[in-house]
Each structure stands twice: as C-alpha cells, then as structure tokens.
Amino acid sequence: MTTAQPRQDLDVTATPLALLLLGREADPRSERGVECPGDLPAASDPDLVERARAAKEKLGDKVFVLGHHYQRDEVIQFADVTGDSFKLARDAAARPEAEYIVFCGVHFMAESADILTGDDQKVVLPDLAAGCSMADMASAEQVAECWDVLTEAGIAEQVVPVSYMNSSADIKAFTGKHGGTICTSSNAKRALDWAFEQGAPGATKVLFLPDQHLGRNTAVRDMGMSLDDCVVYNPHKPGGGLTVEQLRAAKMILWRGHCSVHGRFSLDSVNDVRERIPGVNVLVHPECKHEVVSAADYVGSTEYIIKALEAAPAGSKWAIGTELNLVRRLANRFADEGKEIVFLDKTVCFCSTMNRIDLPHLVWTLESLAEGNLVNRIEVDKETESFAKLALERMLALP
C-alpha cells in the first residue's frame, strides 16, 4: 500500500506565449488582414508544378479537374472550373466526355459528383482523408435513430427532411427516401418553402440536417420564424435531448451540427473589426452563428460573397466571415481596385480537411491516372445513389 504524497506547488512562471495560449493575454500583431500566423508551407518539391502540368496535358480531355473555392492556390491553378460544391458537381455532369473527374474538395462533394455523373465516369478524390467535419456530425445510424424518436413522438408523418448539400450520400439517400429535398446555402429558403407546402398548413415540420446554423438563420432571418420555433436535436443524448412536447411544438428540428470554420466566428469578431476598421462592411456566410449573422451587414453563400465583392465600389472596406483561402484570394484579386478585404476573425485560419488536398496529392493523382492507374475512386452504391439522386432532383425542380 502506497501513501499519498503531499502536493507540491511547482515554481513556474507563465511565459507570454503560455498566457497567450491560455487566452489570458492578447497579441495585437496577430491581426494580419488575410495572412495567417500558421501559414501553409510551400510545396516541398519545386518541380511539382511542372509535373502536374505535364500529367494534365498528357491526360487531355480524359480528365476534368474541379476546384472548390476553399482550396489553396497551388491546387486551384490546375482546376478547369472553380465553384461551390453543387456547382462543381453539376459542371462534372455536364462533361460526359471526361473519363476522370478529379475533385479537389472533400469527400461528400466527390460523392455528389459520382451521383450526378455517368456510370462510365470515375470520380477521384486526391486524398481520401479530406473529409468534412460537418458532414461527419450526422451518420446514417444516428439519423435513423432520430426518425425512430420522431415516430415514437407521433410526428414523423408531419416531418419533411431537408438536408444541406454538405452531407454524406447516406444522408442524402435518407432524405430522398423520406420525401425530402437537398438545399444549398443559396436556395435554402426555397427548399424550406417547398418542404412546408408538402403537408397540411401549420402542421408540417422540417428536420434540417446537418447544419443547425444554416437552418436556424434561414427560418428566422429569411422566413420570419422565431427562435422558439426551432429546437436542436442532439444525437448524443437520449431522445435527442428533447421532450415529446418540445418536438411536437417545434416547426424546425435542427440537427446539432456545424461547420468547424464558420462556427468559430463570434459576435466579438464582428464588434472588434468594426472598432478597428471604421466604415467596414461585414459580410458572412449563413453557416455562421445566428448572433453573427444578425450583426453582419450582408449574409450569403460563397457565390454571393464573390459577386458582392465584384460589385463593391473601389475603396470600400470588407471583413469576410468565410474560409481564409477564399478571403485571401479575393483580397489579392481586388487589391488594385483599392478594396480593403480582411478576414473577420484573428485566430481561425484554414479548413484543415479541405487543405488536405495539396499539390503533392494532386500530382500523384494526375500522374497515376496518366499511367493508367485508377486511384482513390469515390463510388456510391446503386441503392444509395438512387435515393440520393431523387432528393437532388427535387432540389433541381424547385421554382
């Protein structure tokens, strides 16, 4: 048997760095506009750019490279088209002659491209580890259990699922199977309007997956609902952490999911940037928290953000609440027009999973395909694909 020794206080003096990491001090130099203290390293091999160019040229029309807006510049330079996830999936479907679709994005995006492209086309993700934290917050098993909870509460027949594009093929298939539709950040209101028209007026409810913030912001900001009309279903708690009465009273049942980048922006971020940059316009993505969206001047999808800055007058000032790669690219693009564009927050930088697609992975992918070796194919099984496609087609049919 051992005897507990008396605790000894260590004689340690907190360093400035330690205090900064603990959140007890501030570093005014950490604000760099669109630069990040933990910036991404340059490609290690100076020949990578030429190797990527040579492999892509050898493949010719057999390959079609898609680049999401959040990709780093070293990858974007080789994209045939750029855009958000749904635009890119549709662009891929419009290129039936391309044997290989190389999707520089994340896993759910490549799944959507596979669903929408022909059976003879092969969708490739340069790094299989490039996932999406939001999409991973709703698994097929968890959503099936949620539906059981809604059934036991006697309201499943009143519920129409609406799933954000940023979801797995399994969740899209669940949505299609249960009479629901998919939405993007730009058509979420149209999708919700459609969903509430599917049942008796006043009786229909929506299960919104997997981003609670987009669902809440669309319902409250764009459709005039109250915050009390929304409840959050937590898949890690029995019954979602909700009572039967709460479920029956709700109009919007929001899944407890969020984007790890957009979810980090805070009201303090907005207040701070307004104090530092007089006259700044705050423009944020609707995946941000409700208090951030409420405090912003403009709110919209990735495409909306790009178009707003294109139309902005010379000399205007903007703080953007979205992924840093895009913000920095826009800041560089419009610098000659005198538009001052900064990142909304001081600490949130890149989407870590999106940035797994780097130049070394892209080069390896293109060279493998050029040598006739198919790598990292993303293939959705036929049953999942059929129901997921049904949900996507309902979205495409929205007025």
MARVO-754662 format. One record per residue: x, y, z of N, C-alpha, C in turn. Coordinates in steps of 0.2 Angstrom, whole numbers, plus 5000, padded with zeros to 4 digits. Layout:
N
XYZXYZXYZ/...
REM end
This chain:
399
500449945000500050005000500450065000/500350114995500750174995500350234999/500750275001500450335005500550395000/499950424999499950484995500450544998/500850564993501250624995500950684995/501150734999500850794999500950834993/500450874990500550904984501050964985/501550964980502051024980501851074974/501851134976501751184970502351194967/502351194960502951204956503051274955/503751294956503951364955503951374947/503451394944503451404937503151474935/503551514931503251574929502951574922/502351594921502051594915502351634910/502551614904502851654899502351694895/502551744892502051774887501651734883/502051684880501751634875501251594878/501351574884500951524888500251564890/500351624892499751664894499351684887/499651684882499351694875498951634874/499251574874498851514873498351504878/498351524884497851514889497251564888/497351614883496851664882496851714887/497451724891497451774896497851834894/498051834888498451894885498251904878/498351964875498251974868498851994864/498851974858499451994854499152034848/499252104848498952144843499252134836/499852104836500152084830499952024826/499451994830499151934827498651944821/498452014821497952034816498352044810/498352004804498752014798498252024792/497652044793497252054787497051994784/497351964779497251904777497751854777/498251864781498851824782498751784789/498951724789498851684795499551664798/499651674805500251654808500451584807/500051544806500151474804500151454797/500451494793500351494786500551424783/500251404777500451344774501051344771/501451294772502151294769502051284761/502551314758502651304750502751234749/502551214742502651144740503451124741/503551064744504251054745504651044739/504351014734504751004728504651054722/505151094720505051144716504851124709/504851054707504651034701503951014701/503551014706502950994707502451024702/502551094701502051124696502151104689/502751094687502851074680502650994679/502750954685502550884684501750884684/501350924687500650924687500450954680/500751004678500651024671500750974665/501250934666501450884661500950824661/500750804667500250754668499550774666/499350834667498750854665498750864657/499250884654499250894647499250824644/499550774647499550704644498850674644/498550684649497850664650497350694645/497450764644497050794639496350794641/495850784637495150784638494850734642/495350684644495150624648495050644655/495350704657495250724664494950794665/494550804670494250864671494350884679/494650934680494850954687494451004690/494150984696493651034699494051064705/493951124706494251164712493851204716/493651174722493251214727493551284729/493151334730493451394732493851394738/493851344742494251344748494851314747/495051294741495651254740496251314740/496851284741497451334741497551354734/497951404733498051424726498551384722/498951344725499351294722498951244718/498351224721497951174718497451214713/497151264715496651304711496951314704/497651334703497951344697497851294692/497651234694497551174689496851154688/496451194691495651174691495451204684/495051164681494651184674494151224676/493751214682493251264684493351264692/493051324694493051334701492351344703/492151334710491551354712491351324719/490751324721490551294727490351214725/490151184730490151104730489651084724/489051114725488551094720488651114713/488851174712489051204705489551154702/490051134706490551094703490351024701/489850994705489550934704489150934697/488850994696488451004690488951014684/489451044685489951054680490250994678/490350944683490650874681490050844677/489450844679488950814675488850834668/489050894667489050924660489650914656/490050874658490650854654490650774653/490250744650490150674649490750644646/491150684642491750654638492350644643/492350674649492850664653492850594657/493350554656493350494659493550494667/493950544668494150554675493950624678/493550624683493350684687493850694693/494250734693494750744699494450804703/494150784709493850834713494250864719/494450924718494950954723494450984728/494150944733493750974738493750924744/493150904746493150854751492650794750/492650744754492350684752491550684750/491150724753490450724751490350764745/490850804743490750834736490950784731/491450744732491550694727491050644726/490650624732490050584732489550614727/489450674728488850714724489050714717/489650724715489950714708489750644705/489950594709489850524707489150514706/488650544710487950534709487650564703/487950624701487650654696488050644689/488650614689488950594683488750524680/488950514674488850444671489150384674/488950324673489250264676489950254673/490050284667490750264664491250324666/491050364670491450414673491750394680/492350414681492650394688492850454691/492550464697492750524701493250504706/493750554707494350534711494450594716/494650574722494750624727495550614729/495950664727496650664728496950634735/496550654740496750624747496050604750/496050534752495450514755495350534762/495850564765495750594772495450664771/495250694766494950754765494250744766/494050754772493350744774493050814776/492450814779492050874781491850864788/492050904793491850894800491050904801/490750944797490050954797489750894795/489850864789489550804786489650744791/490250744794490350684799489950694805/489650744806489250754813488550724812/488350694806487750664805487850594802/487850544805487950474802487250444801/487250394796486650364794486250334800/486650304805486350274811486050324815/486350374816486150424821485450454818/485450464811484850494808484250444808/484450384807483850334808483650334815/484050334820483850334827483350394828/483550454825483150514826482450504823/482450474817481750464814481350414819/481650374822481350324827481050374833/481450414835481250464840480650504838/480650524832480050564829479450524828/479550464826479050414826478650404832/479050384837478850374844478450434847/478650494845478350554847477650574843/477550524838476950534834476950594829/477550614827477550674822477950654816/478250594815478650584809478250594803/477650584802477250594796477150664794/477250704799477250784798477950814796/478450774797479150794796479350784789/479650834786479950834779480750844781/481150804779481850814780482150864774/482550904776482950954771483650944773/484050924769484750914770485150964766/485650994770486151034766486550994762/486851024757487250994752487850964755/488050994761488650974764488450914769/488250864766488050804770488350744765/488350684769488550624765488050594761/488250554756487750524752487250484756/487450454761486950414765486350464768/486550524770486050564772485650594767/485950604761485550624755485050574753/485250514754484850454752484250454757/484450454764483850464769483350514767/483650574765483150624763482750614758/483050584752482650564747482150514748/482350464752481850404754481250434758/481350484762480850504766480450574764/480550584757480150634754480450704754/481050704756481350774757481750794751/482150854752482550884747483150904750/483650914745484350944747484251024746/484751054749484751134748485451154748/485651214745486251244746486151304750/486751334752486651394756486351454752/486251454745485951504742485251484740/484951424741484251414739483951384745/484251394751483951354757483251384759/483051444758482351474759481851444754/482051434748481651404743481551324745/482051294747481951224749481451224755/481551264760481151264766480351284764/480351334760479651344757479351284754/479651254750479451194747479251144752/479651124757479551074762478951094766/478851154768478251174772477551164768/477651164761477051164757476851084756/477251044759477150964757476550934762/476450974767475850944772475350994773/474950984778474451024780474751094783/474451154781474651214783474651214791/475251234793475351244801475551174804/475451124801475651054804476251034802/476551054796477151024794477751044798/478251004799478851014802479451004798/480051034799480651014795481150984799/481450934797482050904801482650934796/483050984799483551014795484250984797/484650954792485250914793485750944788/486450944790486650934797486850994800/486751054797487051124800486451164803/486551164810486051194813485951274812/486551304810486551374809486251394803/486351364797486051374791485251374792/485051314795484351304796484051364800/484351374806484051424810484051494807/484651514804484651584800484151584795/484051534791483551534786482851544788/482751504793482051504796481851574800/482351604803482251664807482351724803/482951724800483051784796482751794790/482651734786482351744779481551724779/481351694784480651664784480151694790/480451734794480051764799479851724805/480151664806480051624812480451654818/480251624824480551654830481051594832/481551614836482051564839481651514843/481051524845480651474849480351424845/480351444838480051394833480551334832/481251344834481751304832481951264839/482151204838482451164843483051124840/483551104844484151074842484151004844/484150954840484150884841484950864842/485150844848485750824849485850744849/486150714844486150644843486550604848/486950644852487250614858486950604864/486250634864485850624870485250584869/484950544874484350504873483850554871/483450534866482950574863483150634860/483750644858484050704856484050764861/483950744867483950794872483350834873/482850814869482150854869481650814871/481150844874480550814876480050804871/479550754871479050744866478650814865/478550854870478150914870478550964866/479250964867479651014863479650994855/479650924854479650904847479050924844/478450914847477850924844477651004843/477951044847477851114847478351144842/478851114840479351144835479151144828/479351194824479251194817479951174814/480451194817481151174814481551134819/481651074817482051024821482751024818/483251064822483851074819484351014821/484750984817485250944819485850974822/486150944827486650984831487350974827/487451004822488051004818488251074816/488851084814489051154812489751144808/489851194805490551204801491051224806/491651184806492151204811492451274809/492451294803492751364801492251414803/491651414800491151464801490851464808/490851414811490551414818491051444823/491651464821492051494826492051564826/491751594821491651674821491151694826/491351744830490951764836490651834835/490251854839490051924839490551974841/491051944845491651984847492052004841/492051954836492451964830492152024826/491452024826491152074822491252144826/491152144832491252214836492052234835/492452184836493152204835493352234829/493152204823493352234817493052294815/492452314818492152374817492452434821/492752414826493152454830493852474827/494152424824494752434821494752464814/494152454810494152474803493452514803/493552584804492852624803492652614796/491952604796491652604789491652534786/491852484789491952424786491252384785/491252354780490652314778490752244781/490352214785490452144787489952094783/490352054780489952004775490151934777/489651894779489751824782489351774778/489551714779489151654776488651634781/488051614779487551594783487651534787/488251494787488351444791488651474798/488751534798488951574805488351564810/488551574816488051584821487551634820/486951624823486451674822486651744825/486951754830487151814833487651854828/488051814825488551844820488151864814/487751824811487351844805486851904807/486651904813486151964815486552024815/487252024817487652084817487952104811/487952064806488352074800487852124795/488252154790487852194786487652154780/487952104778487752064772487851994774/487451944771487451874773487351844766/487751794764487651754758488151694757/487951654752488351604750489051624748/489451574746490151584744490051624737/489651604733489551634726489251704728/488851714732488551784734489151824736/489551804741490151844743490551864738/490751824733491151834727490851894723/490251884722489851934717489752004721/489652004728489652064731490252104731/490852064732491452104731491652124724/491452084719491552114712491152174711/490552184714490152244713490252294718/490752284723490852334728491252394725/491152454727491452514724492152514726/492652544722493352554724493452584730/493852564734494052604740493652574746/493152534745492752504751493052454755/492852454761493152404766492752344768/493052284768492652224769492952184774/492552154779492852104783492352044782/492751984780492351924777492351874782/491751844783491751784788491651724784/492151694781492151634777492851604777/493051554774493651514774494251564771/494851554774495351604773495651604766/495751544763495951534756495651584752/494951574752494551624748494651694749/494551714756494651784758495351814755/495851774756496451804754496551804746/496251754743496251764735495851824733/495251834736494851894734495251964736/495551964742495952024744496452034739/496851984736497351994731497052014724/496451984723496152004716495952074716/495652104721495352164721495852224724/496452204726496952254729497052314724/497052304717497252354713496652404712/496052384714495452424714495352464721/495852454725495852494732495352464737/495052404735494652374740495052344746/494852364752495252334758494852274760/495052214760494752154761495152114767/494852104773495152064778494752014780/495051964784494751904787494451934793/493851904794493451934800493751914807/494051864807494251844814495051844814/495351844820496051844821496351774822/495951724823496351664825496151604820/495551604817495351554813495651554806/495951504804496351514798495951464792/496351414791496151374785495651314787/495251294783494851224784495351174783/495551144789496051094789495951034785/495351014784495150954780495150964772/494951024771494951044764495651054761/496151074766496851084764497251024764/496950964765497250904764497450894757/497050924752497150924745497650974744/498350944743498850994742499150974735/499651004733499950994727500350924726/500650904731500950834731500450784729/499850784733499250734732499050744725/498950804722498650814716499150794710/499750804711500250774706500250704706/500250674712500250594712499650574709/499050604710498450584707498450584699/498650644697498650654689499250604686/499750604689500250554686500050484686/499750464692499450394692498950384686/498450434685497950424680498350424673/498850464672499150474666499550404664/499750364670500050304669499550244668/498850264668498350214668498150174674/498350204680498250184687497650224690/497050194691496550224694496650224702/496650284705496750284712496250324715/496050314722495650354726494950364723/494650314720494050324717493450324722/493050374721492450384725491850354722/491550304724490950264721490450254726/489850284724489250274729488850214726/488650174731488250114729487650134726/487350084721486750104717486150124721/485950084727485350104730485450164734/486050184737486150244740486050304735/486350294729486350334723485650354721/485250304720484550314718484150364722/484250354729483850394733484150464734/484750464734485150524735484950574729/484950534723484850574717484150604717/483650564719482950584720482950644724/483250654729483250714734483650774730/484150754726484450814722484050834717/483650784713483250804708482650854711/482450834717481850884720482150954720/482750954722483051024723483151054716/483351024711483351054705482751074702/482151044704481551064702481251114706/481551144711481251194715481151254710/480651294711480551354707481051414709/
REM end
